[in-house]
Amino acid sequence: MSPAWNIDDPQPGIYHGLPAEAYHACKAAVSRSTLRQFDLGDPAAVKRYIDKGIDTTPAMDRGSAVDVGIFDGMAAFHEQFARKPKFTGPGAVAARQAWEKEAAGDGITYMTDAPYEKALKMIECIRANDAASALFDAAEPQMSIFWRDEDTGLMCKARPDAYVKSKGWSLDLKTSGSLDDRKLGYTIVDYAADVQAAMVRDGLLANGLPWRGHCLVTVTEKPAVDGNHDMRLDLLSESWVLHGEARFIRWSGQYKACLESDEWPGRADGVNVLEMPKWLHHQFSEMSEMGPAQERFEATKIAQAS
């Protein structure tokens, strides 16, 4: 049974059936999406995200449509999502304005042809995969997890796409430009999917539920030449989850410090030096051409100094 919901003072627990709008509107608990802003910008950017949030994008609408199609069925999909009509020719402006007035508040999310078609294809792709389909059929979708982090005292929240209690697996449905291991790794880091895994793990265990793994269900962003999307299923390794836990510890510590001081500094003005990331520096250092490149670079520096 879910605790009584209080958006301003959520209690630790598992909230079943909590609407996504209520979950996202709750600012009394910190989520992966908020903490991730420390990786994308400075504390000032995090504060702007907290105060304003982010506007809905076609990609977000498509993701919601896929979730509904997978978990609630295609009847629910067609009740909640529809193509946005096109208006052309004489009287198009007036016709569009009349439609917008009529459609406002009808509870339907309207999408243009491209994201709507992509959502349908992605649902078809996932349902055609026996392993993925079996996991989603056995899962509880989008339960909201709230818990208090022992180290920082922060109230935290997480909302996995699904949870298979019999396996102890949390599921995360993602899109990626490529299913190549290296590029998929970049997607995990960029979107902090490893942090999501670590936070879901912490939240489930704090609430007495089993957790044995975080499974990524990744679908290609663009269809193949035959019009279908490719996909793969992966359990994140322990090293990925540990990496996510380390990032959570760093970001939650920064977040707590900003909350307590009420200081959210921005970037310094002026021109900054952009250093190469350590992982990329290591990759380049193994190139056989680095020696000659260094010699050429040093020679030009000497020439300019003389």
C-alpha positions as CSV (number, residue, x, y, z in Angstrom):
1,M,0.0,0.0,0.0
2,S,1.3,3.4,-0.9
3,P,1.9,6.1,1.7
4,A,-0.4,9.1,1.7
5,W,0.9,11.5,-1.0
6,N,2.1,15.0,0.0
7,I,3.8,16.8,-2.8
8,D,5.5,19.2,-0.4
9,D,6.6,16.6,2.2
10,P,6.8,13.1,0.5
11,Q,7.4,10.2,2.9
12,P,9.7,7.3,2.1
13,G,7.9,4.5,0.4
14,I,6.8,3.0,-2.9
15,Y,4.0,5.0,-4.6
16,H,2.0,2.8,-7.0
17,G,0.0,4.6,-9.7
18,L,1.3,8.1,-8.9
19,P,0.8,10.2,-12.0
20,A,4.0,11.3,-13.8
21,E,2.9,14.9,-13.5
22,A,2.7,14.6,-9.7
23,Y,6.1,12.9,-9.5
24,H,7.9,15.4,-11.6
25,A,6.3,18.4,-9.9
26,C,7.6,17.2,-6.5
27,K,10.6,19.4,-5.7
28,A,10.9,18.2,-2.1
29,A,13.0,15.2,-3.3
30,V,15.9,15.2,-5.7
31,S,16.1,13.0,-8.7
32,R,18.7,11.8,-11.2
33,S,17.4,14.4,-13.7
34,T,18.2,17.2,-11.3
35,L,21.6,15.9,-10.1
36,R,22.6,15.3,-13.8
37,Q,22.5,19.1,-14.3
38,F,25.8,19.3,-12.4
39,D,27.4,17.3,-15.2
40,L,25.8,19.4,-17.9
41,G,26.5,22.8,-16.4
42,D,27.3,24.7,-13.2
43,P,25.3,25.0,-10.0
44,A,23.5,28.1,-11.4
45,A,22.2,25.8,-14.2
46,V,21.0,23.3,-11.6
47,K,19.1,26.1,-9.8
48,R,17.4,27.2,-13.0
49,Y,16.4,23.6,-13.7
50,I,14.9,23.3,-10.2
51,D,13.0,26.6,-10.6
52,K,11.8,26.2,-14.2
53,G,12.2,22.5,-15.1
54,I,12.4,21.7,-18.8
55,D,9.9,22.2,-21.6
56,T,8.3,19.1,-23.1
57,T,10.0,18.1,-26.4
58,P,8.8,15.9,-29.3
59,A,11.3,13.3,-28.1
60,M,9.8,13.3,-24.6
61,D,6.2,13.0,-26.0
62,R,7.4,10.1,-28.2
63,G,8.9,8.4,-25.1
64,S,5.7,8.8,-23.2
65,A,3.8,7.4,-26.1
66,V,6.0,4.3,-26.3
67,D,5.6,3.8,-22.5
68,V,1.8,3.9,-22.8
69,G,1.8,1.6,-25.9
70,I,4.0,-1.0,-24.1
71,F,2.5,-1.0,-20.6
72,D,-1.1,0.0,-21.2
73,G,-1.8,-1.3,-24.7
74,M,-2.5,0.2,-28.1
75,A,-6.1,1.2,-27.2
76,A,-4.7,3.4,-24.5
77,F,-2.1,4.7,-26.9
78,H,-4.7,5.8,-29.4
79,E,-6.8,7.4,-26.6
80,Q,-3.9,9.5,-25.4
81,F,-1.9,10.3,-28.5
82,A,-2.8,11.4,-32.0
83,R,-1.4,12.9,-35.1
84,K,-1.5,16.7,-35.2
85,P,-3.6,17.7,-38.2
86,K,-2.2,19.7,-41.1
87,F,-3.7,22.9,-42.2
88,T,-2.9,24.2,-45.7
89,G,-4.5,26.5,-48.3
90,P,-7.0,29.3,-47.8
91,G,-8.3,29.7,-44.3
92,A,-5.5,27.5,-42.9
93,V,-4.7,29.9,-40.1
94,A,-8.3,30.3,-38.9
95,A,-8.8,26.5,-39.1
96,R,-5.7,25.8,-37.1
97,Q,-6.7,28.3,-34.4
98,A,-10.1,26.9,-34.2
99,W,-8.7,23.4,-33.8
100,E,-6.2,24.5,-31.2
101,K,-9.0,26.0,-29.1
102,E,-11.1,22.9,-29.4
103,A,-8.2,20.5,-28.6
104,A,-7.0,22.5,-25.6
105,G,-7.6,20.5,-22.5
106,D,-8.9,17.4,-24.2
107,G,-6.2,15.3,-22.6
108,I,-4.7,14.2,-25.9
109,T,-1.0,14.7,-26.8
110,Y,-0.8,15.6,-30.5
111,M,2.4,14.8,-32.4
112,T,3.6,15.5,-35.9
113,D,3.9,12.6,-38.3
114,A,7.6,11.8,-37.7
115,P,7.6,11.2,-33.9
116,Y,4.2,9.6,-34.1
117,E,5.3,7.1,-36.7
118,K,8.6,6.5,-34.8
119,A,6.7,5.7,-31.6
120,L,4.5,3.2,-33.4
121,K,7.6,1.5,-35.0
122,M,9.4,1.4,-31.6
123,I,6.5,-0.2,-29.9
124,E,6.3,-2.8,-32.7
125,C,10.0,-3.5,-32.4
126,I,9.9,-4.0,-28.6
127,R,6.8,-6.2,-28.8
128,A,8.4,-8.3,-31.5
129,N,11.3,-9.1,-29.2
130,D,10.3,-12.1,-27.1
131,A,12.7,-11.4,-24.3
132,A,11.8,-7.7,-24.0
133,S,8.1,-8.4,-24.3
134,A,8.2,-11.1,-21.6
135,L,10.1,-8.7,-19.2
136,F,7.6,-5.9,-19.7
137,D,4.6,-8.2,-19.3
138,A,5.9,-9.3,-15.9
139,A,6.8,-5.8,-14.7
140,E,5.1,-3.1,-12.8
141,P,5.4,0.1,-14.8
142,Q,6.7,3.4,-13.5
143,M,6.3,3.1,-9.8
144,S,7.6,6.1,-7.9
145,I,10.3,5.4,-5.2
146,F,11.1,7.8,-2.4
147,W,13.8,7.3,0.3
148,R,16.1,9.3,2.4
149,D,19.8,9.0,1.6
150,E,21.7,8.0,4.7
151,D,24.9,10.0,4.0
152,T,23.4,13.3,3.0
153,G,20.0,13.2,4.6
154,L,18.4,14.2,1.3
155,M,15.0,13.0,0.3
156,C,15.6,11.2,-3.0
157,K,13.2,9.9,-5.7
158,A,13.5,7.6,-8.7
159,R,11.0,6.3,-11.2
160,P,12.2,3.3,-13.3
161,D,10.4,2.6,-16.5
162,A,9.5,-0.8,-14.9
163,Y,10.3,-3.2,-12.1
164,V,10.2,-7.0,-12.3
165,K,10.0,-8.0,-8.7
166,S,10.4,-11.8,-9.4
167,K,13.8,-11.1,-10.9
168,G,14.7,-8.0,-8.8
169,W,15.4,-6.2,-12.0
170,S,14.7,-2.5,-12.8
171,L,14.1,-1.7,-16.4
172,D,15.1,1.4,-18.3
173,L,13.9,2.0,-21.8
174,K,16.3,4.2,-23.8
175,T,17.0,5.3,-27.3
176,S,20.5,5.6,-28.7
177,G,22.0,6.7,-32.0
178,S,23.9,3.4,-32.2
179,L,23.9,0.0,-30.5
180,D,27.7,-0.2,-30.8
181,D,29.2,-0.9,-27.3
182,R,31.4,2.3,-27.4
183,K,28.6,4.6,-28.4
184,L,26.1,3.0,-26.1
185,G,28.6,3.6,-23.3
186,Y,28.6,7.3,-24.2
187,T,24.8,7.4,-24.1
188,I,24.9,5.8,-20.6
189,V,27.3,8.4,-19.3
190,D,25.6,11.4,-21.1
191,Y,22.2,10.5,-19.8
192,A,23.4,9.3,-16.4
193,A,21.7,5.9,-16.9
194,D,24.4,4.5,-14.5
195,V,23.3,7.0,-11.9
196,Q,19.6,6.0,-12.5
197,A,20.6,2.4,-11.9
198,A,22.4,3.3,-8.6
199,M,19.6,5.4,-7.3
200,V,16.9,2.9,-8.2
201,R,19.0,0.3,-6.4
202,D,19.4,2.5,-3.3
203,G,15.7,3.3,-3.3
204,L,14.4,-0.2,-3.7
205,L,16.7,-1.6,-1.0
206,A,15.8,1.2,1.4
207,N,12.2,0.3,1.0
208,G,12.8,-3.5,1.6
209,L,12.5,-4.6,-2.1
210,P,15.0,-6.9,-3.8
211,W,17.3,-5.5,-6.5
212,R,19.6,-7.7,-8.5
213,G,20.2,-5.8,-11.7
214,H,19.3,-2.9,-13.9
215,C,18.4,-3.8,-17.5
216,L,18.7,-1.4,-20.3
217,V,16.3,-1.9,-23.2
218,T,17.9,0.2,-25.9
219,V,16.2,1.0,-29.2
220,T,17.9,2.7,-32.1
221,E,16.9,6.4,-32.5
222,K,16.7,6.0,-36.3
223,P,15.2,3.0,-38.2
224,A,17.3,0.8,-40.4
225,V,17.0,0.7,-44.2
226,D,14.0,-1.6,-43.9
227,G,12.2,0.9,-41.7
228,N,12.5,-1.1,-38.5
229,H,14.4,-0.2,-35.4
230,D,17.1,-2.4,-33.9
231,M,17.3,-3.1,-30.2
232,R,19.3,-4.8,-27.5
233,L,18.9,-5.8,-23.9
234,D,21.8,-5.4,-21.4
235,L,22.2,-5.9,-17.7
236,L,24.6,-3.2,-16.5
237,S,27.7,-4.7,-15.0
238,E,28.6,-4.1,-11.4
239,S,31.3,-1.6,-12.5
240,W,28.7,0.5,-14.2
241,V,26.5,0.6,-11.1
242,L,29.5,1.5,-8.9
243,H,30.4,4.3,-11.3
244,G,26.8,5.5,-11.0
245,E,27.0,5.4,-7.2
246,A,30.2,7.4,-7.2
247,R,28.6,10.1,-9.5
248,F,25.5,10.1,-7.2
249,I,27.7,10.6,-4.1
250,R,29.6,13.5,-5.8
251,W,26.5,15.3,-7.2
252,S,24.3,14.8,-4.1
253,G,27.2,16.3,-2.0
254,Q,27.3,19.3,-4.3
255,Y,23.5,19.6,-4.2
256,K,23.4,19.5,-0.4
257,A,26.2,22.1,-0.1
258,C,24.3,24.5,-2.5
259,L,21.0,23.9,-0.6
260,E,22.6,24.7,2.8
261,S,24.5,27.7,1.6
262,D,21.8,28.9,-0.8
263,E,24.6,29.7,-3.2
264,W,24.4,28.5,-6.8
265,P,27.5,29.9,-8.5
266,G,27.7,30.2,-12.3
267,R,30.6,29.9,-14.6
268,A,33.3,32.5,-14.6
269,D,33.0,35.3,-17.2
270,G,35.5,35.6,-20.0
271,V,37.4,33.0,-22.0
272,N,38.2,29.6,-20.4
273,V,40.6,26.9,-21.4
274,L,38.8,23.7,-22.4
275,E,40.8,20.8,-21.4
276,M,40.6,17.4,-23.1
277,P,38.7,14.8,-21.0
278,K,41.0,12.2,-19.3
279,W,39.4,9.3,-21.1
280,L,39.9,10.9,-24.5
281,H,43.5,12.0,-23.6
282,H,44.3,8.3,-22.8
283,Q,42.7,7.1,-26.0
284,F,44.8,9.6,-28.1
285,S,48.0,8.9,-26.2
286,E,47.9,5.3,-27.6
287,M,47.9,6.7,-31.2
288,S,51.2,6.0,-33.0
289,E,50.9,9.4,-34.7
290,M,51.1,11.2,-31.3
291,G,54.9,11.3,-31.4
292,P,55.3,13.0,-34.8
293,A,52.4,15.3,-33.9
294,Q,54.1,16.4,-30.7
295,E,57.4,17.0,-32.6
296,R,55.6,19.1,-35.2
297,F,53.7,21.1,-32.5
298,E,56.8,21.8,-30.5
299,A,58.7,22.9,-33.7
300,T,56.0,25.5,-34.6
301,K,56.0,26.8,-31.0
302,I,59.8,27.4,-31.2
303,A,59.4,29.0,-34.6
304,Q,56.7,31.4,-33.3
305,A,58.9,32.3,-30.3
306,S,61.9,33.2,-32.4
